[in-house]
Each structure stands twice: as C-alpha cells, then as structure tokens.
Amino acid sequence: MNRRTHLSTTTIALLEIVTVCLAMAGFFMVLTGGTSAYEAYASQFWPATAGEIITSRVDTHLDAYGNRTYRSKIKYAYAVNQLENAGEYFTGERVGMDPFPRSDSRAMAEASLARYPQGEIVDVYYNPNRPQRSLLEPSFSLSKLIYPGVGLLVLAAAFSLWAFARHK
C-alpha cells in the first residue's frame, strides 16, 4: 500500500515547506557554526604582533526588564608587518572567540578586565589572510562543534522528512 494515499495534498505541501525551512536552517547552522569553529581552530596558529590596550572599561546596559547588566569592553591597536600589509595599523575588540559575557555584577565585569589595563602592551594574534581579524587569546574547544553538529542533525531531519513525503 502506498503511504502517499494516506496523506492529503495539503499535508504533503506542508511537509515540503517544513522540509525546505529545516534544510535552510540546518545549512545556515552548519555554515556559520563551521566557519566559527574553523576560525577558532586556525587562530591557534596565527602570527602574533605587539599591540597596546587603548580602552579597558565596563559598559553598563539596561535589559528589557530595567535591570542593570555590565559588560567588559576592550579595544587594542596593533600594527602588521607583513610585506603586503607593511605599516598598516588596525584596532580590535575581541579577546577570545567568544565575547565577554554580560554580568549582573560590576565587580565581576571589572575582574575580567584585570589582565588588560589601559596602556598595557599585549600579544595580538591576527589572521594572516585578513589582518583586521584579531584576538588576544586564541583558543579552540570542542564546544565550538556543537552548533554545526546540531545543524547537521537538522539537515538529517530535513532529509528524512523529505524522504518520507516523497516515498512511493
């Protein structure tokens, strides 16, 4: 007996729409998460140059409920001395691959800045192909694979749903 005989045309059309939406979401997650994971991995091998912390402060924000939250903000300047980028100066704001989290405590936000006081000379790691992409703490963790991994699961679900709707 054919499975399609039990599904109405409207149900099949709805399944196809859901399949396309799932596939697009899964593809987006794999693409963006994979790119981020690759950059995190590659950052461990980026060259370093000297940089200077030009801003080190805590910003205060109000959330949707009117509660104060605090976020550490760092800005640094660095020069790249590659032949194709000789003498170019850049600024960056990334410490690691993930931004400093918001905190309910100003003291916690200030503590996260302790390693980066204004005027401090630091090592800045930069992407040799795109020297404007930089950070202070290169690192990779397996947690970077969660987002693209979920994307692959969503793609698998989309494929399964497509196969179910198309089964004859």
Backbone as CSV, one residue per row, in Angstrom:
resi,resn,N_x,N_y,N_z,CA_x,CA_y,CA_z,C_x,C_y,C_z
1,MET,0.843,-1.177,0.000,0.000,0.000,0.000,0.886,1.237,0.000
2,ASN,0.536,2.206,-0.746,1.309,3.422,-0.901,1.032,4.365,0.265
3,ARG,2.104,4.841,0.909,1.960,5.769,2.028,1.319,7.084,1.606
4,ARG,1.605,7.509,0.389,1.100,8.796,-0.084,-0.422,8.821,-0.149
5,THR,-1.053,7.652,-0.300,-2.508,7.647,-0.366,-3.127,8.072,0.958
6,HIS,-2.360,7.975,2.047,-2.881,8.368,3.356,-2.636,9.844,3.659
7,LEU,-1.843,10.514,2.829,-1.547,11.925,3.064,-2.268,12.779,2.037
8,SER,-2.902,13.817,2.515,-3.600,14.718,1.590,-2.575,15.594,0.868
9,THR,-3.002,16.214,-0.200,-2.136,17.115,-0.959,-1.673,18.276,-0.084
10,THR,-2.563,18.768,0.749,-2.217,19.862,1.654,-1.156,19.425,2.651
11,THR,-1.265,18.228,3.182,-0.288,17.707,4.138,1.069,17.549,3.474
12,ILE,1.086,17.031,2.259,2.342,16.859,1.530,2.986,18.214,1.266
13,ALA,2.177,19.195,0.863,2.707,20.540,0.614,3.278,21.143,1.901
14,LEU,2.575,20.938,3.010,3.060,21.435,4.289,4.368,20.753,4.680
15,LEU,4.453,19.449,4.487,5.694,18.717,4.768,6.850,19.245,3.926
16,GLU,6.568,19.552,2.663,7.626,20.076,1.793,8.090,21.459,2.247
17,ILE,7.170,22.301,2.698,7.539,23.621,3.197,8.385,23.493,4.455
18,VAL,7.958,22.629,5.371,8.715,22.407,6.604,10.097,21.835,6.271
19,THR,10.158,20.931,5.299,11.433,20.351,4.891,12.393,21.420,4.377
20,VAL,11.891,22.307,3.533,12.742,23.380,2.990,13.210,24.300,4.112
21,CYS,12.319,24.647,5.031,12.698,25.522,6.152,13.747,24.855,7.039
22,LEU,13.549,23.572,7.344,14.533,22.841,8.146,15.877,22.763,7.431
23,ALA,15.847,22.484,6.139,17.085,22.378,5.375,17.836,23.710,5.363
24,MET,17.118,24.812,5.181,17.767,26.125,5.176,18.359,26.435,6.557
25,ALA,17.610,26.149,7.609,18.112,26.395,8.962,19.335,25.532,9.245
26,GLY,19.277,24.264,8.883,20.407,23.366,9.086,21.630,23.809,8.309
27,PHE,21.426,24.202,7.058,22.537,24.666,6.239,23.155,25.927,6.840
28,PHE,22.328,26.856,7.290,22.812,28.078,7.925,23.642,27.757,9.175
29,MET,23.147,26.833,9.997,23.860,26.460,11.219,25.200,25.797,10.902
30,VAL,25.220,24.926,9.915,26.470,24.265,9.536,27.458,25.293,8.986
31,LEU,26.975,26.179,8.130,27.846,27.168,7.512,28.419,28.149,8.542
32,THR,27.561,28.769,9.338,28.049,29.762,10.302,28.824,29.106,11.448
33,GLY,28.305,28.006,11.957,28.999,27.309,13.045,30.308,26.697,12.588
34,GLY,30.318,26.161,11.386,31.538,25.582,10.841,32.594,26.643,10.601
35,THR,32.182,27.790,10.095,33.113,28.896,9.866,33.713,29.368,11.183
36,SER,32.870,29.515,12.188,33.338,29.949,13.506,34.282,28.915,14.123
37,ALA,33.941,27.635,14.004,34.794,26.580,14.549,36.136,26.547,13.824
38,TYR,36.116,26.705,12.515,37.363,26.715,11.754,38.241,27.892,12.165
39,GLU,37.632,29.086,12.305,38.413,30.254,12.701,39.012,30.062,14.098
40,ALA,38.246,29.477,15.014,38.759,29.224,16.364,39.949,28.268,16.310
41,TYR,39.830,27.217,15.521,40.936,26.265,15.388,42.151,26.941,14.758
42,ALA,41.936,27.655,13.652,43.042,28.296,12.933,43.716,29.377,13.768
43,SER,42.967,30.027,14.669,43.532,31.123,15.462,44.721,30.658,16.303
44,GLN,44.778,29.380,16.619,45.885,28.852,17.404,47.215,28.919,16.659
45,PHE,47.150,29.096,15.343,48.348,29.111,14.512,48.614,30.483,13.884
46,TRP,47.825,31.481,14.264,48.004,32.817,13.717,49.297,33.436,14.248
47,PRO,49.929,34.297,13.438,51.107,35.011,13.943,50.696,36.056,14.979
48,ALA,51.673,36.430,15.798,51.421,37.440,16.833,52.233,38.689,16.539
49,THR,51.712,39.801,16.997,52.408,41.074,16.921,52.118,41.827,18.217
50,ALA,52.929,42.832,18.504,52.706,43.621,19.713,51.548,44.586,19.496
51,GLY,50.763,44.729,20.526,49.649,45.673,20.493,49.542,46.385,21.821
52,GLU,48.718,47.419,21.839,48.533,48.182,23.064,47.050,48.312,23.365
53,ILE,46.706,48.100,24.622,45.321,48.281,25.065,45.051,49.780,25.105
54,ILE,44.090,50.221,24.305,43.775,51.654,24.273,42.498,51.987,25.047
55,THR,41.664,51.001,25.258,40.463,51.197,26.069,40.224,49.926,26.877
56,SER,39.946,50.114,28.152,39.620,48.989,29.029,38.600,49.508,30.032
57,ARG,37.331,49.168,29.797,36.277,49.731,30.642,35.116,48.746,30.769
58,VAL,34.221,49.088,31.659,32.988,48.324,31.838,31.834,49.189,31.353
59,ASP,31.032,48.649,30.454,29.832,49.345,29.979,28.629,48.844,30.760
60,THR,27.738,49.757,31.061,26.506,49.431,31.777,25.340,49.465,30.783
61,HIS,24.495,48.474,30.852,23.315,48.394,29.992,22.098,48.093,30.850
62,LEU,20.945,48.467,30.349,19.685,48.073,30.980,19.050,47.010,30.106
63,ASP,18.651,45.901,30.721,17.982,44.864,29.939,16.507,45.227,29.750
64,ALA,15.763,44.353,29.121,14.360,44.618,28.801,13.502,44.839,30.054
65,TYR,13.975,44.350,31.203,13.213,44.476,32.439,13.704,45.633,33.317
66,GLY,14.662,46.415,32.795,15.181,47.541,33.554,16.298,47.184,34.518
67,ASN,16.796,45.955,34.475,17.895,45.544,35.349,19.233,45.946,34.721
68,ARG,20.162,46.367,35.558,21.493,46.728,35.074,22.310,45.468,34.794
69,THR,22.995,45.496,33.660,23.971,44.454,33.350,25.264,45.159,32.956
70,TYR,26.370,44.437,33.108,27.687,45.016,32.859,28.443,44.129,31.875
71,ARG,29.177,44.793,30.984,29.982,44.058,30.004,31.351,44.711,29.908
72,SER,32.365,43.877,29.940,33.739,44.356,29.774,33.965,44.731,28.320
73,LYS,34.611,45.852,28.101,34.932,46.315,26.750,36.426,46.613,26.678
74,ILE,37.071,46.010,25.706,38.495,46.222,25.487,38.688,46.611,24.034
75,LYS,39.566,47.569,23.809,39.950,47.923,22.449,41.468,48.015,22.431
76,TYR,42.063,47.461,21.400,43.519,47.469,21.297,43.927,47.853,19.880
77,ALA,45.136,48.387,19.768,45.699,48.786,18.478,46.933,47.924,18.224
78,TYR,47.161,47.609,16.953,48.321,46.791,16.593,48.711,47.085,15.153
79,ALA,49.968,46.818,14.856,50.486,47.001,13.500,50.861,45.631,12.954
80,VAL,50.667,45.470,11.668,51.029,44.228,10.988,52.209,44.529,10.086
81,ASN,53.251,43.740,10.215,54.472,43.990,9.470,54.720,42.939,8.395
82,GLN,53.676,42.551,7.683,53.843,41.657,6.546,54.131,42.513,5.322
83,LEU,54.759,41.923,4.314,55.099,42.690,3.115,53.872,43.343,2.490
84,GLU,52.787,42.580,2.333,51.594,43.127,1.688,50.813,44.064,2.598
85,ASN,51.107,44.073,3.891,50.398,44.942,4.832,51.357,45.827,5.618
86,ALA,52.546,46.058,5.094,53.580,46.794,5.824,53.061,48.159,6.272
87,GLY,53.249,48.416,7.566,52.887,49.719,8.101,51.404,49.918,8.347
88,GLU,50.581,48.908,8.136,49.147,49.085,8.375,48.846,48.912,9.863
89,TYR,48.008,49.806,10.356,47.591,49.747,11.750,46.123,49.349,11.808
90,PHE,45.806,48.552,12.812,44.451,48.051,12.985,44.043,48.211,14.440
91,THR,42.745,48.149,14.680,42.233,48.064,16.042,41.353,46.833,16.133
92,GLY,41.275,46.277,17.315,40.440,45.110,17.543,39.767,45.203,18.894
93,GLU,38.732,44.390,19.060,37.990,44.375,20.323,37.772,42.967,20.856
94,ARG,38.193,41.959,20.098,37.959,40.585,20.547,39.092,40.114,21.447
95,VAL,38.721,39.590,22.590,39.704,38.981,23.473,39.872,37.528,23.053
96,GLY,38.775,36.809,22.981,38.782,35.427,22.539,37.743,35.241,21.450
97,MET,37.482,34.008,21.113,36.486,33.736,20.076,35.077,34.069,20.555
98,ASP,34.868,34.019,21.849,33.558,34.365,22.408,33.688,35.694,23.147
99,PRO,32.682,36.549,23.041,32.766,37.840,23.731,32.676,37.652,25.242
100,PHE,33.155,38.673,25.962,32.979,38.644,27.408,31.486,38.568,27.703
101,PRO,31.074,37.697,28.597,29.642,37.616,28.907,29.185,38.821,29.719
102,ARG,27.910,39.081,29.628,27.324,40.121,30.477,27.240,39.569,31.891
103,SER,27.287,40.476,32.829,27.249,40.082,34.226,26.286,40.989,34.979
104,ASP,25.712,40.469,36.028,24.877,41.280,36.904,25.732,42.033,37.911
105,SER,27.010,41.694,37.982,27.911,42.277,38.961,28.982,43.123,38.270
106,ARG,29.058,44.378,38.642,30.104,45.247,38.098,31.487,44.719,38.489
107,ALA,31.613,44.211,39.711,32.894,43.689,40.194,33.377,42.516,39.328
108,MET,32.455,41.647,38.927,32.847,40.515,38.067,33.304,41.014,36.701
109,ALA,32.607,42.004,36.155,32.997,42.558,34.860,34.362,43.228,34.958
110,GLU,34.610,43.942,36.046,35.906,44.588,36.228,37.014,43.558,36.424
111,ALA,36.705,42.468,37.097,37.705,41.420,37.309,38.147,40.796,35.984
112,SER,37.225,40.696,35.026,37.591,40.118,33.733,38.533,41.031,32.943
113,LEU,38.592,42.309,33.319,39.480,43.272,32.671,40.866,43.332,33.308
114,ALA,41.062,42.685,34.426,42.295,42.832,35.197,43.549,42.542,34.371
115,ARG,43.481,41.625,33.444,44.656,41.264,32.633,44.932,42.276,31.531
116,TYR,43.998,43.191,31.291,44.116,44.106,30.158,43.910,45.559,30.552
117,PRO,44.781,46.106,31.420,44.628,47.519,31.776,45.032,48.418,30.611
118,GLN,44.446,49.589,30.559,44.762,50.556,29.506,46.263,50.850,29.525
119,GLY,46.866,50.883,28.318,48.294,51.147,28.188,49.163,49.903,28.189
120,GLU,48.608,48.762,28.563,49.366,47.507,28.618,49.758,47.070,27.206
121,ILE,50.999,46.580,27.061,51.459,46.006,25.795,51.130,44.511,25.839
122,VAL,50.448,44.044,24.806,49.981,42.650,24.763,50.319,42.022,23.416
123,ASP,50.298,40.696,23.393,50.410,39.977,22.123,49.043,39.966,21.460
124,VAL,49.003,40.345,20.200,47.773,40.320,19.415,47.971,39.287,18.312
125,TYR,47.064,38.340,18.239,47.115,37.303,17.213,46.162,37.713,16.095
126,TYR,46.646,37.657,14.859,45.843,38.132,13.736,45.838,37.108,12.612
127,ASN,44.757,37.119,11.874,44.609,36.244,10.719,45.538,36.765,9.622
128,PRO,46.496,35.971,9.169,47.439,36.476,8.169,46.775,36.803,6.826
129,ASN,45.638,36.183,6.537,44.919,36.466,5.292,43.978,37.660,5.413
130,ARG,43.554,37.952,6.617,42.667,39.090,6.896,43.135,39.730,8.198
131,PRO,44.211,40.529,8.149,44.829,41.024,9.382,43.928,41.897,10.250
132,GLN,42.808,42.352,9.726,41.869,43.109,10.551,41.108,42.190,11.516
133,ARG,41.191,40.879,11.311,40.582,39.892,12.224,41.643,39.492,13.243
134,SER,41.406,39.830,14.496,42.414,39.585,15.518,41.754,39.218,16.838
135,LEU,42.594,38.745,17.764,42.156,38.469,19.122,43.362,38.380,20.032
136,LEU,43.097,38.401,21.323,44.173,38.356,22.309,44.412,36.961,22.853
137,GLU,43.406,36.116,22.828,43.515,34.771,23.396,43.008,33.735,22.392
138,PRO,43.900,33.250,21.509,43.456,32.228,20.559,43.156,30.923,21.291
139,SER,42.083,30.279,20.891,41.744,29.003,21.534,40.705,28.261,20.699
140,PHE,40.657,26.975,20.943,39.648,26.122,20.315,39.176,25.137,21.363
141,SER,37.877,24.933,21.413,37.329,23.902,22.290,36.283,23.119,21.500
142,LEU,36.060,21.910,21.912,35.086,21.065,21.219,33.678,21.644,21.269
143,SER,33.426,22.543,22.209,32.101,23.166,22.280,31.800,23.968,21.017
144,LYS,32.842,24.374,20.284,32.647,25.097,19.028,31.994,24.211,17.963
145,LEU,31.988,22.907,18.173,31.403,21.984,17.200,29.930,21.695,17.470
146,ILE,29.404,22.188,18.573,28.003,21.914,18.918,27.056,22.532,17.895
147,TYR,27.238,23.807,17.584,26.327,24.499,16.668,26.313,23.856,15.279
148,PRO,27.481,23.614,14.649,27.412,22.933,13.349,26.919,21.495,13.473
149,GLY,27.175,20.845,14.612,26.679,19.480,14.821,25.161,19.435,14.881
150,VAL,24.573,20.396,15.572,23.106,20.492,15.613,22.583,20.789,14.210
151,GLY,23.312,21.619,13.473,22.926,21.911,12.094,22.895,20.653,11.232
152,LEU,23.874,19.770,11.422,23.876,18.501,10.682,22.684,17.638,11.065
153,LEU,22.328,17.642,12.345,21.146,16.887,12.788,19.871,17.455,12.167
154,VAL,19.784,18.776,12.083,18.617,19.415,11.471,18.559,19.074,9.981
155,LEU,19.707,19.072,9.314,19.745,18.670,7.906,19.308,17.218,7.737
156,ALA,19.752,16.347,8.648,19.349,14.934,8.588,17.839,14.799,8.790
157,ALA,17.286,15.591,9.702,15.837,15.564,9.920,15.104,16.043,8.672
158,ALA,15.632,17.078,8.035,15.015,17.599,6.807,15.049,16.536,5.711
159,PHE,16.175,15.859,5.584,16.285,14.806,4.569,15.309,13.668,4.862
160,SER,15.196,13.281,6.118,14.269,12.206,6.491,12.830,12.603,6.198
161,LEU,12.479,13.822,6.510,11.130,14.312,6.243,10.871,14.363,4.746
162,TRP,11.866,14.790,3.976,11.737,14.830,2.519,11.533,13.417,1.969
163,ALA,12.316,12.466,2.488,12.194,11.073,2.034,10.822,10.516,2.386
164,PHE,10.315,10.850,3.569,9.008,10.379,3.977,7.926,10.928,3.062
165,ALA,7.997,12.250,2.760,6.980,12.876,1.926,7.041,12.388,0.475
166,ARG,8.219,12.009,0.021,8.402,11.575,-1.374,8.292,10.068,-1.564
167,HIS,8.216,9.313,-0.484,8.197,7.843,-0.579,7.010,7.388,-1.386
168,LYS,7.277,6.461,-2.285,6.181,5.935,-3.137,5.901,4.496,-2.829
